[in-house]
Amino acid sequence: MPTTFPVDTNLDREGLKHEHWVPYSLIFSVDRHFPLPDGSFPVHVLCKNFTSIRLVFSVEPDAAEFFTNIQKLINTPAIEQMYAFSYTPKTEAEVREKEYGWKIYDPEAEFKRMGMGSTNDAWRVTTINKDFS
């Protein structure tokens, strides 16, 4: 179950788009409004930190789907459906795989490859701070 939804905003002064992520637990209410004169369908999201987000959809089914999905995610009928209860920690294999990433780069081998420490004595590898003490 996702815990946030992205909000794609208008272009800023430099012409760059920004993406904001809003945690579902921060949403206070979601309201659908009547269609606008140009035929677009607005949805208003009000957050608990007083942030107001107005989303405008070009077709009504998209607005309706967004509205119902957000309503389901912010109004959980049982506490067991909340993210804290549905989270599954990583397995040992995933943790070991992530730790292996630190072993891919070997600074000592890289220094030797570049000739540091072998051609002059300006650079050398030391283990003086091996235990961070």
LINKADA-V204052 format. One record per residue. N is the residue number from 1. RES is the residue in three letters. SS is DSSP state (alpha for helix, beta for strand, coil for the rest). Layout:
BEGIN
N;RES;SS
N;RES;SS
END
This chain:
BEGIN
1;MET;coil
2;PRO;coil
3;THR;coil
4;THR;beta
5;PHE;beta
6;PRO;beta
7;VAL;beta
8;ASP;beta
9;THR;coil
10;ASN;coil
11;LEU;coil
12;ASP;coil
13;ARG;coil
14;GLU;coil
15;GLY;coil
16;LEU;coil
17;LYS;coil
18;HIS;coil
19;GLU;beta
20;HIS;beta
21;TRP;beta
22;VAL;beta
23;PRO;beta
24;TYR;alpha
25;SER;alpha
26;LEU;alpha
27;ILE;beta
28;PHE;beta
29;SER;beta
30;VAL;beta
31;ASP;beta
32;ARG;beta
33;HIS;coil
34;PHE;coil
35;PRO;coil
36;LEU;coil
37;PRO;coil
38;ASP;coil
39;GLY;coil
40;SER;coil
41;PHE;beta
42;PRO;beta
43;VAL;beta
44;HIS;beta
45;VAL;beta
46;LEU;beta
47;CYS;beta
48;LYS;coil
49;ASN;coil
50;PHE;coil
51;THR;coil
52;SER;beta
53;ILE;beta
54;ARG;beta
55;LEU;beta
56;VAL;beta
57;PHE;beta
58;SER;coil
59;VAL;coil
60;GLU;alpha
61;PRO;alpha
62;ASP;alpha
63;ALA;alpha
64;ALA;alpha
65;GLU;alpha
66;PHE;alpha
67;PHE;alpha
68;THR;alpha
69;ASN;alpha
70;ILE;alpha
71;GLN;alpha
72;LYS;alpha
73;LEU;alpha
74;ILE;alpha
75;ASN;coil
76;THR;coil
77;PRO;coil
78;ALA;coil
79;ILE;alpha
80;GLU;alpha
81;GLN;alpha
82;MET;coil
83;TYR;alpha
84;ALA;alpha
85;PHE;alpha
86;SER;alpha
87;TYR;coil
88;THR;coil
89;PRO;coil
90;LYS;coil
91;THR;coil
92;GLU;alpha
93;ALA;alpha
94;GLU;alpha
95;VAL;alpha
96;ARG;alpha
97;GLU;alpha
98;LYS;alpha
99;GLU;alpha
100;TYR;alpha
101;GLY;alpha
102;TRP;alpha
103;LYS;alpha
104;ILE;alpha
105;TYR;coil
106;ASP;coil
107;PRO;alpha
108;GLU;alpha
109;ALA;alpha
110;GLU;alpha
111;PHE;alpha
112;LYS;alpha
113;ARG;alpha
114;MET;alpha
115;GLY;coil
116;MET;coil
117;GLY;coil
118;SER;coil
119;THR;coil
120;ASN;coil
121;ASP;coil
122;ALA;coil
123;TRP;coil
124;ARG;coil
125;VAL;coil
126;THR;coil
127;THR;coil
128;ILE;coil
129;ASN;coil
130;LYS;coil
131;ASP;coil
132;PHE;coil
133;SER;coil
END
